[in-house]
Amino acid sequence: MSTRPDVPSPAARLAGPEGELITVAITTHPRGLESLLDALARLDFPINPQLYHDACLVFVRTDGAEIEQPVTMVEFPAYANRLPEIRQALQAIGWPQDALAYLPMLEGLRQSYFRTDLPPGSPWRCILRYRSLQDRRRTAPPQPEGSRPTVAGTP
């Protein structure tokens, strides 16, 4: 039995007066968690963060080789029009902008990772953000670029 809902259509979206509802994920090293949570607590909207202490980043090179890095992930729901405010909060504490990724809420509930495709010319094809090492081990290898949505950047 899975806790992730079956979504009949990948095009299904949740939206309200503040835009599309998304799942925001921000990665950090354990020592940076407190300053990240303090910055998020200063936002003008309430957040209910889920912490994943056993998360990992996987950097996928253009030749398919992978480098895995353990991290802590903070995940919470927000409306898409709040992304600039979240980015400003990260910038105010000197956080790298690539620490933030997001997916539409229903996709975020269904998937065990966030994929960020990187621009041509980068030695990396993409970065995968897994909620746990167990999710990484049981998830099938990612599909080639273009077959899954890019999750970082401007909505």
N, C-alpha and C positions, 0 to 999 in steps of 0.2 A: 504494500500500500504506500502511496506517495502523498506527501503533504503539498506537493505542487499541483495546482489545478490544471485540468485539461482545458485548453482554450480552443474553441472550435475554429477560429480563424486568426492567422497571424496579423491580420489587419484590424482586429478588435482593439479599441482604445477606450480608456477612461478619461473623460474630460469634464471640467467644471468651469465656473466663471473665471478662474485664474489660469486656464489652459489645461494642457494634458497632464495627467497624474503620472509621475515617473518614479522609478527607484534610483536613488543616488547612492553611489558607493565611493568612499574615499579611503585610500590606503595610506598606512603610516607604519613606522617602526614602533615597537612597543613604548619606547621612551618618549615618543611624540604624542602619544594618545591623549594625555591630560591637556596639553595645550590645544589640540584639535577639538576636543570636546568643549573646552572653555570658549573657543571661538564660535563653535556652532550654537552654544547656549546664548550668545549675544545676538543671534539672528532675530528679526522682527516677526518670526512665525514659529510656532512650536514644532519641535522635532521629537521623534521617538526613536532614538537610534538602537539598532541591533549591532552588537559587537561580535566579530568573528576573530578570535585570537589565533586560530590555526589556519588563517588564510594564506594564499600564496599568489605571487605574480609569476607568470611564465612568459618569458620573452622568446618569441619564435623568430629565428633568423630567416632570411630569404631562402637559404638552402634547406630549411626545415629543421635545423638543429635547435634545441631548446635549452634555455637556462632558467632554472627555478629559483625563486627568492621568497623566503618566508616573510610575511607581513601580518599586520593587524588590519582588518577592514571594518569601517564604520558604515552602516547602510541604513537608509531611512527614506520614507516616502516624502515627496515634495511636488509642487506644481512646477511645470517647466518654466514659467515666467519668473520663478525664484532663483534660477541658475545664476544670473548675474550677481545677485546678493550673496549666494554661496561662494562664488568665485572671488568676490571682494573680500569676504571673511578669510578665505584661504590666503589670498595675497597679503592681507594685513599681518598675518603671522609668518610670512615668508615661505608658504607652502608651494611646491611646484604645481602648476596647473594640470599637469598630466597625472596627478594623484587622483583626480576626479573622473569618474565615468558614470554613465546613466543609461537606463533602458526604459522604454514604456513599462508601466507598472505590471501589466499582465505578462509581458515577456520576462520581466525580472523575477516574477513569482515562479515561472515555469523553468527558467534556465538556472544552472548552477554556476555560471560564470558570465563575466562581462568581457566582450571582445572590443579592442580598439585597434583598427587598422591604421598603419602608419604610412606617411606619404612616400611616393616613389623616391628612390635615392637613399633611403634609410637602410642601414644594414639589417633592420628588423622588419619583418612582415607585419607582425601584430603583437599586442600585449594581451594576455588573457589573465583576468582577475578571478580567481576561484575563492569561494567562501571557506573552503577547508581543503586540506590535503586529501581527505577521503573523496570529496567531490572530484578532485583532479584525477584520482586513481580510477574512479568508476565512470568518468565521462569519456565518451568516444573522442578521438582526436578531432580538432576543429576542421571544418571544411575550408577549401581554398578561399582566398579573398574574394569578396563580392557575393558569397552565398549566405552570409549572415549580416545583420545590420551593424554598422559602425556605431559605437556608443559614446565616444568622447567628442568634444567639440561643441559647436553652437547648434541648438535645435533648429 
